[in-house]
Amino acid sequence: MGLRVIAEGTRKHARVLCFSPRGMDALVRMKPVFPGPWFSIGFTAHGPLRWTNLALEVFARSAGHGIPVTVNGEPMAGTSAPVTLAGAFAIGNAEILAGIVVNFARASAALGRFYGLPSSSWVSTESVFEDEQAALETMFGHVAECQHATDSTFAPSCLAPGIARVRPFAKARS
């Protein structure tokens, strides 16, 4: 009801708040009724470096429907980020980039389906060792690809880009 009143009463852009995945489904259904980029959705990372399931689900349901998305990071120096300006900036930058990457991955798979083209993506890790970090990051990448129905994955087990695989030295025998 509120969105209809906004759409009928103004030509200004509205940043709509979405409180549930069902709410995003309703917004997707309303988009053709009032065409054009007159509304957008957005979420803020719940730091440090964390996106809520609600935000990720809303991003997923909006992908491919031409609805602009704002991605925000709001680190608080000394609480959800280091106390220094540089540290807070680094955390905010990482949160925003993560949100952009999530939206891009979902949008590219949706575009591939829309145009009937195959889509592919890359899964890698920033770990320099074959360890728990490498396993976890690779697993999250593959789960995201399965959820968004990309057609193929290349380089599915790469460690940090540009870094050769390095195995930790074995303990010396005494």
Secondary structure, DSSP 4 states (H G I P E B T S, - for coil): -HHHHHHHH--S-EEE---SHHHHHHHHHHTTTS-SS-EEEEEE--SSS---HHHHHHHHHHTTTT--EEEE----BTTTB-SSHHHHHHHHHHHHHHHHHHHHHHHHHHHHHHHT---EEEEE-S-SSSSHHHHHHHHHHHHHHHHHT-SEEEEEEE-STT----PPPPPPP-
